[in-house]
Amino acid sequence: MDMDLGARLKALRTARGLSQRQLAARAGVTNGLISQIEQNRTSPSVATLKRILEALPITLSDFFSVEVQDRDRIFYRAADLRRITPSLPGGAGVVFRQVGDTTGRTLQMLHERYGPGTDTGIELYSHEAEEAGIVVSGRIELTVGTRTETLGAGDAYAFDSRLPHRFRNTGQEDCIIISACTPPSF
């Protein structure tokens, strides 16, 4: 089965909430090239495609091997959740498991686990999205902008992810959070 490279690139780009211009700037190519690839008017070299995919980020291997999610799928077993590793400083010990594939979707659902003493990095980060979550167990210190609060089981949050933020487990046990992000940004 031949892959429609252009459609796949466009689906990945839009699922991450990026315009052609934004992806081009991140990848160091022209937005015209992104447009031509998405319309299958040109085939990029392996090096150029790799550079574009790194800006998403996704590996060449995943780009060509990951199946496009069946849009009719409704139910997912625990084993079906896809482990995604946040590329954040201090992210060791932080595990995100995603419900389904976010390609072509506007919502990302995560099961997050923060081991004792782990965090999303010393520096606050931001991204183009909104997010909300509920702490299932443990405790998490959440900083959003200049506000910091420690949340426990049953507590929740919702904020504009463009505000700089940080998650930090200051406790002695794992913290489990169920969260949603729109558009998908991890």
Steps between C-alpha positions, in 0.01 A plus 500: 500500500645836397501775759371845411801685642344842449174414675688336787724803551199733491309285752797497740554876463136593556466255790775696672328830429772631271459708186717425198695816577561396864619152401725647230658742749565219748650278230705771328326457163262718302126481556471457121692173531266379774202590279647317200573187705150497650350529151733223375648738243853424617675223688745616765841346541543273801710770671232766441218273614698408812550869581127569456400201712741600778310829519171317569667294678472147357767262375526383141432149623181602679388713208512201267405223740231634733157408375257783455242464775166351403261796544219260596687354796332583828640269767859456617636244744779596741751322275385713204611829659805631317794597719637838402806636669499872567818663378521728800802566722437310822259272314671177609244321713211677327288266287218610272270240344272627226154378400515414129674693227457878489543522122210702367349544847454816702519340844782315673420287805784393731563278800796671671728352766752712690740303721606646837726802449440526125384803308464645153820703541627789705393750236133558434387407148204593282329376185205592280214318672262484792529223756309361792549208733393321814744362756409134555758423768801660665578868504631740234629854529374695199635842408314703237642846439572644845251277683596173670270251667542145631218273387401163645272214400170633368634851438504634145638774277419674170709770335623657177823312421650811344561608859838371620445200725672215685392177670705372797445200725632606840353195674631153585257306277409498132253765388247386239311755291243455226523799267373638172666746265355675199641519244738206556842635588709213639 
